[in-house]
């Protein structure tokens, strides 16, 4: 989760998110360079003492400021497309989980081996134990084994929702009547928070997502316990 | 040339703003903008005083008095026979303002900055009133104690341990790095 006043991305918890962070650094640097250049040019033009400002033509600079932006765009496009295709690679998941969006909670179904299903409601502010995160905690977390490719099939039971976990670099719209697939690998154990990312009614801001990545044995223990409780 | 003197957007409700937006030929007589008062006929060569376009399409004085005409005749001869006053008069026939007059500061910036600070101040008052009369009380999670427990919990669960918050905590010494 983000600490208060955090502006930048959260640390990556999956390889794809690491790639996205690096790409963002690259693109932002280009943007900052161009913005600085433009700001400098604006100040130079505003503060000049020269009176003849209306040059009619100049072939050389026109060529430069056509070719250079094209080159810059290619330099942005190549890493971007690389990551796009990376995200779509065949990933042979170890586990498939269905995340279904409802008004206003998520439900998760682990049906590879047994039939495990449960709802995940936000813990209301008045029920939080001291130190818990307001509007982010849920009663049941989506537990996954760490360092394993996990496939998430996202859909919705009523209106549009979106299943998003920023530190895993995952966001997938939950469309009623449609099954969307996304995947991630949690590179480290931890608890990763996200929030519903498609407006879905009054409590759209109050249906968070919590993914807990644990070692495999812990995952197996957890799923046995959950099946007993069900 | 037509100059918009609408000044600040917030002046939309002021006479200045309304007049400037409704008719581009109205000149508010302030900060040196009170000269021209009628619509320019763009189908004939115009005169202008502009720093960036130095040579207007026509001289300032179209119709010359008899004295001006005789001066123009004298201008056709050698120029060092012209006195300083005659040279200045010739300049004033062709041009309205000198460069020094065109570049003269108007002090308009003081009005603009004054308006900006005034409206920022007013907005500040509105914000203070809102905070006191409109906003609900803070949730208990924003208390100092809760925030401290929250940070401790984030450190315990190793939130952002690579470059983020947990990376800045020294777990051995139990303090920030």
Interface residues (C-beta under 8 A of the other chain):
Chain A: X1 X3 X4 X6 X10 X11 X12 X51 X52 X53 X54 X125 X128 X130 X131 X132 X133 X134 X167 X188 X190 X191
Chain B: X51 X52 X53 X54 X139 X140 X141 X145 X146 X147 X149 X150 X151 X152 X153 X154 X157 X158 X159 X160 X161 X162 X163 X164 X165 X167
